[in-house]
């Protein structure tokens, strides 16, 4: 096939070529035949279009060969773009010629139902499905919206190290790796380095992979995931909550503006739940949260952790994300500042997504007093020498500051309406999975 006679065009751009002859370069997603017609579903990564081959428009041998094309055959298709109101794109392609780049029988993922274990084993191929395609495109939009949010507000990206000398969240959830003649750990968070950046640049954000060695098998946990972590000098807890709220509203708005059809179509996710993500978000204290959970028939005492079940009970009482602040200080990491009016609680906040998706943001105000932070590190049983640089931030030029971390995968799961976070990242890492 001579593809030079027609311009190579992506599916997402066909509307600009109405009535013109173009060339598509992609793969056969599916096909069906009806007498003198073949209906070929052609995908190229930007979208899927129906290419209609009429027996009278092509050589007989080509028409016969098209009837035997296997799923995921890589093909070049030349044809004329025509309007079609029945198509999700509004267009279809009338085929004039077709060439096969590569075709092999036995593609593992057919139209029949497959179990999740099988699909995860074939994740490298499962990514080609319409549902996974939509999820990855939405993930891309979420990541871009997050970056744009901070970039357009004067934040500076700070690249934090992935190899660290000590824990920042807790020693029981670290992946230890050999590092020449000493031990190193895969980062649990870039926050501590983000604080150093905030003291230098005023407002920064860290965005990168993080690792947790929790032996958890819940639908909300991965061992490798991505976080975006802003940190702002001279910000208190109230400012931190306002920043998180404003960011989430803008991100959801960006996704709805670009992917409303995919969310409702390929993902079959109710849109109304996302349309309600508007300011202001409800703000309640941990104490109020415990009372609400207990009143809903789920017994809970002050000082107990709000786990996944409790988060669901609480979040179901609201129609948009809810902010729970001032948790017991004993439940929080050493760097949280305690509330001066009630030292039992920390100036921290968790943002819980509705519909049972749980915590998607955790953060708060950091302890800015040197002596208090030293005592907290000692009380946590952490080696003070490993945090000498972090303590330096309190020795010279210490100021009140705050920040938070948003988990990308949990956010994608919530916005896409997914049951498990394993679908939110191209290649999930869990306790039981290290491949593909």
N, C-alpha and C positions, 0 to 999 in steps of 0.2 A: 504493500500500500504506500502510495506517495503522500506522506503527511505534510510535505512542504507546500502543497497547493492550498492548504487551509490552516489558519493560525491555531497554534496550540492554545487552548483555553481551559481554565479551571471551571468546574461545575458552578462554583459560587459566583462566577462572572457571566454566566450564559445570558442573563437578562440584557446585557449590553450588546449582544450579538443576535438579537431577534431577526429572523429571516436570513441570516448569514450561514455559510458553511464553515464549520470549525472542526478541529481535531481534539478529541479527549484522550488522555493517557491515564489509564487506571486499571481497575480490576472488576471482574464480574461478581457482583454481590448476589445476584439471583437471576433466574430466567423462567419464563413460561411461554408456551406456544399455543397458537390458536389458528390452525389451518395454514393460511398463507402469511401469518404474522408471527414474528418472534418478539417478545417483550423482554429486553435485556436491561437489568438494573446495573448501572455502571457507577462505581464510586471512585473518587480520586483523592480522598482525604479532606477535601473541602466541602463535599456534599455528595449526594446520590441522585442520579437522573435516570429517567426511563428512556432507553434508546429503542425505537421501534424499527424493526427490519421487515420490509415488505418483499415478498418473494419476487415480485415483478421488478423491483428496483436494483437487485443485485444478481450476480451470476448464480446459477443453480448450485454449483459446487460450494460457494460461500454460504448460501442459505442452508444447505445440508450440514456443513461444518459447524455453523452457529448453533444448530440444534443439539450438538454433542459437546458444547463447551462446558467444562467442569467448573464448579464453584471456585472462586478466587483465581481463575485464570487471569493472567495479566494481558491486557489487550489495548490496542489503539483503535479508536472508532472515529470515522469521519462522517459527518452528517449535517443536516440543516436544522437550525434551531427554530422551533415552532411554539407558539403560545398554546397552552393547554390548561384550562381553568381547573381541571380535575387533579392536576399535579400539585404537590405541596410547594414546588418551586415556581409553578405557573408556566412551566415550559417543559417540552420534551424534545428529543432529538430524532429526526428522521434519517435513518442510517443509509449511507451511500457506499461505504466500504468499511472493512474491518480486518485487522491483522492481529495475529496471536504472537505475543512476545514469549510467553511460557505457559504451558498448561499441563497440569498433572492431576490425575484422578485421586480420590481418597482423602479430600480435605477433611480433617478430623471433626470439625465443628459443623454439623449439618443442621437442617431445620428442626430436627427432633429435640426434645428436652434433654438437657445434660445436667448432671449434678454439679454442685459448686466445686467439689474436690477436683473433678475432671477439668472443669473450666479453669481453675487456678493452675493446674498442671500445664495447661495450654494457654496460659495468660498472654504469651507473645502473639498468639493468634486470636484470642478472645478480644483483644484490643480493636480488632477490625469490625466488630459488630456495631450496629447503629446505636445501641444503648451505651456501650463503652465509649464510642466516638463522642457522643453527646456529653458524657461525664468529663472526659478529658478536655473538651473545648470549654466547658463551664469552669473547670479547674483553672485553665489558662486565664480566663477572664477574671476569676477571683484573684489570682496572683497579681495580674496586671493592675486590677483596681486597687489592691492593697498598696502596691508600689506607688501608683499614681497618687493615692491619697496622701501619703507622706512626702513624696517628692514635690508635689505642688504646694506643700505647706512649709517648705524650708527645712525639712529633716534631711540629715546626711546619712547615707547608708554606711554602716560600719561592719566590716567582715570580721566576725569573731572566729577564733580558732576552733577546730573540731577536736583536736587533741588537747586535753587539759590535765593539769597536775592534781586536781582535787575535785570533790563533789560540790555542787551548789544546791542540790535538792535533797540528797540523802545517799548514804554510802551503799545501801542495799540494792539500788537500782542502776548500778554502774556497769558498763562493759569495760573490763580491764584489758589493756593491750601492752605488750612489751615495747619499751622505748629505750633502745640501747642499754644502758646500765641502770635504768630506773623504770618505774611503772608510770603509765599514762592511762587516761580514761577517755572514752568517746563522750563528747559533750552532752549534757542533759539540757543545757540552755545557754544562750549567749548573753543572758541578762547582765551578769557581773561585768563583762567587757563592755556591754552597752552603757553601763553606768559610768565607766571611765570615759567613754565617748561623749556622754552628756556633759560631764564636767569640763570637757575640752571644747565641744561644739554647740552646747546648749540643748539641742534636740537631735537625737539620732534614732536609727532603727537597725536591728540585726535581722537578717533573713537568711535562713539556711537549715540544713538537716540537723535533727537532734535525735538522741538515742536513749531509750529506757529499757533496762534489763528486768522489768517487772514480769513475773511469771503469770501474766493475766491472759485469759482467753476470752474476754468479753468482746462484744461487737464494737466497742469504742476504742480498743487498744491496738497499737502497732508497736513494734520495737524500734522502728525507724520512721520518723515523720518530720514534717517541716513546720517551723514556727516563724512568725514575724513578731518582733519584740521591740516596740518603741520605748524610749527612755527620755524623760524631759527634766531638765534642771528647773528648780523653783516651782515645781508642780506638786500639789497635794492630792489627797485621795479624791476629793470632789472633782478636781480638774482631770484626774485620771479616768474617772467614770464618764465624764462628759466626752473625753477623747474617744474612748472605746465605743460609746453609744453612737457618736457622729460617724465614726469609721464604718461600723456595721451597717448603718442605714445607707450610706453611700455605696458600699460594696454590693448589698442586695439590690439596690436600685440599678447599678451597672449591669448586674446579671439579668435582671428582668428586662432591661432595655435592649439586650442583645439576644437573649436565649428564651424568651417567653414561649415560643412555639415548641422548642425542643423539650423544655421542662414539662409542658402539658402533653406533648406528643410522645416522643421516644421514652421519656421517663415516667409518664403518667402520674406526675406529681401535682397535687392540688395547688393552684396558683394563689388562691385567696389567702393562704397562711403566710405567704411571702409578701403579699400586698399590704399586710397589716404591720410589717416591720417599719414602724414610724416612731419618731420621737414624740413624747418622752417614754423611755422604758421605765417600768416599775422599779423602785429601789426599796429594798427591805433589809433590815439587819438580820444577822444570823439568828438572833434571839426570836425575832418575829417569824423567821422561816421555820424554826423548830416548832413554834406554836401552831403555825398553819399546817405543818405536816402531821402533827399529833391530832389536830382537830379533824383532819381528813381521814382519821381512823388508822394511821400508821404510827404506832407508839414510838416516841423518840425523846431522849433526855438531852438537856443542855450539855454540851461538851462532846457529844458523839458526832462522828463524821456524817456529813450528808453524802451518802453513797448514790449509786446509780438509781436505785429504786426510789429513794427519797427525792432525788432531783426530779424524777418524772412526776411524782405526786405533787411536788411544789410547782413545777413549770406548767402543769396542766391547769393550774388556777389562773393562768394569764394567757392573753392572746398574742403575745409578742415576747421577745427575750426579757428575762427578769434579772436584775442585778442584786446579788446577795453580798452584803458587806459586813465588815467587823466580825470575822470568825474568831473563835477562841485562839489566843496567841499560841497556845501549846500545840495547835494543829498546823501551824504555819512554819515556814523555813526561818532560819536564824536572821535573815536580813530584813524581815518585816518590822516596821516601826509600830510600837504599841500606842493605843489610843491614850493620850494624856488624861482624858476624863474617865477612863476605865481601863487600867492596865491589863485586865483579864483578856481583852480583845485586841486584835491586830488591825491596823488600817489597811486591810486587804479587801479585794472584791473578786467574786466569780460571776461571770455572765453565763446564765443557763439558757440554752436555746429551747424553744417550745417543742411540743410533739414528741417528747421523750428523748431528745438528742443530747441533753446534758450539757456539761461545762464545755464551752468553746473558748472562753477567755479567762485567764487568771492573772491577777496582778495586784498592785497596791503601792503604798508609799514605803520608801526604803528607810531604814534606820540611818540617820546622818550623824549621830554622836559617836565619837571614837570609843570611849570607855564602854558605852552600852553595847556597841557592836562586838567589842572584844569579849565581853562577858557572855554574849549570846553564842559566839563561836565556841568558847570554852564549854558552855553548857550543852552544846550539841555534840561535844566530843570530837570536834574537827581540829586538825592540826593548824594552829595559828600561823605557823611559818608559811604554810601554803597560801595563806590569804594576806600575806604582808603587803603585797601591792594593792589589794583591795582596801586594806586599812589605810593605806596612804591617801586614798581619796577622801578620807575623813580627817586626816592630819593637816592637809593643805587645801584650803578653799572649799570646805564642806558646805553644802547647801541642802535644803529640803528638795527631794526629787522623787519621782514616781514613774511607773511604767507598767506594762503588762505583756503577756504573751498570748497570741492567738494561734491555735492549732489549725493548720490549713485543712488537714484531712477531716477533722470533725466538722469544720465549717462547710466543706464540700458535701459531706454526708447529709447535713441538715438542709442545705439549700437544694440539693438534688433529691432529697427524700429517700435516701438509701438506708437499707437495714444495717449494713455492716461497712466499716471503714476500709475493708480490703479492696473495695471497688473504687476508692477515691484516689488512689495513687497508681501509677502505671505498673509497678512491680512491688507488691506488698511484702513486708517482712514481719513475720510473727514468730511466736515460739516454735511453731511447727513448720515454718516455711522459710527457706533461704534460696529457693530457686523456683522458677527460672529467674 
